[in-house]
Amino acid sequence: MKLATVQLILTLKVWSWL
């Protein structure tokens, strides 16, 4: 369950970089 949250945060960070 926590992995899903981490993936969401990472995705948001990637979008911020873009």
TORKOL-672978 format. One record per residue: residue in one letter; residue number from 1; z, y, x of N, C-alpha, C in turn. Coordinates in pm, whole numbers. Last residue first. Example, Ala and Ser with C-alpha at 12.3 -4.5 7.8 and 13.67 -1.06 7.14 Angstrom:
<recs>
+-----+-----+--------+--------+--------+--------+--------+--------+--------+--------+--------+
: res :   n :    n.z :    n.y :    n.x :   ca.z :   ca.y :   ca.x :    c.z :    c.y :    c.x :
+-----+-----+--------+--------+--------+--------+--------+--------+--------+--------+--------+
:   S :   2 :    708 :   -225 :   1285 :    714 :   -106 :   1367 :    787 :      3 :   1290 :
:   A :   1 :    780 :   -569 :   1319 :    780 :   -450 :   1230 :    780 :   -330 :   1320 :
+-----+-----+--------+--------+--------+--------+--------+--------+--------+--------+--------+
</recs>
This chain:
<recs>
+-----+-----+--------+--------+--------+--------+--------+--------+--------+--------+--------+
: res :   n :    n.z :    n.y :    n.x :   ca.z :   ca.y :   ca.x :    c.z :    c.y :    c.x :
+-----+-----+--------+--------+--------+--------+--------+--------+--------+--------+--------+
:   L :  18 :  -1515 :   1827 :    926 :  -1654 :   1858 :    892 :  -1661 :   1999 :    832 :
:   W :  17 :  -1238 :   1831 :    934 :  -1313 :   1850 :   1060 :  -1457 :   1890 :   1030 :
:   S :  16 :  -1187 :   1773 :    670 :  -1146 :   1904 :    721 :  -1221 :   1935 :    849 :
:   W :  15 :  -1277 :   1514 :    656 :  -1348 :   1615 :    578 :  -1313 :   1755 :    629 :
:   V :  14 :  -1080 :   1397 :    816 :  -1221 :   1394 :    861 :  -1300 :   1501 :    788 :
:   K :  13 :   -858 :   1437 :    654 :   -864 :   1502 :    786 :  -1007 :   1507 :    836 :
:   L :  12 :   -923 :   1272 :    440 :   -909 :   1417 :    417 :   -919 :   1492 :    549 :
:   T :  11 :   -915 :   1027 :    572 :  -1040 :   1073 :    512 :  -1036 :   1224 :    491 :
:   L :  10 :   -644 :   1016 :    637 :   -745 :   1020 :    745 :   -877 :   1072 :    691 :
:   I :   9 :   -535 :    999 :    381 :   -503 :   1114 :    466 :   -606 :   1128 :    577 :
:   L :   8 :   -642 :    751 :    302 :   -672 :    872 :    226 :   -648 :    996 :    311 :
:   Q :   7 :   -525 :    581 :    490 :   -671 :    595 :    487 :   -710 :    722 :    413 :
:   V :   6 :   -256 :    606 :    417 :   -299 :    652 :    550 :   -450 :    673 :    552 :
:   T :   5 :   -268 :    483 :    166 :   -230 :    625 :    177 :   -276 :    682 :    311 :
:   A :   4 :   -337 :    224 :    239 :   -427 :    300 :    152 :   -397 :    449 :    164 :
:   L :   3 :   -111 :    148 :    383 :   -241 :    161 :    452 :   -338 :    244 :    370 :
:   K :   2 :     81 :    120 :    192 :     89 :    237 :    281 :    -44 :    259 :    353 :
:   M :   1 :      0 :   -121 :     85 :      0 :      0 :      0 :      0 :    125 :     88 :
+-----+-----+--------+--------+--------+--------+--------+--------+--------+--------+--------+
</recs>
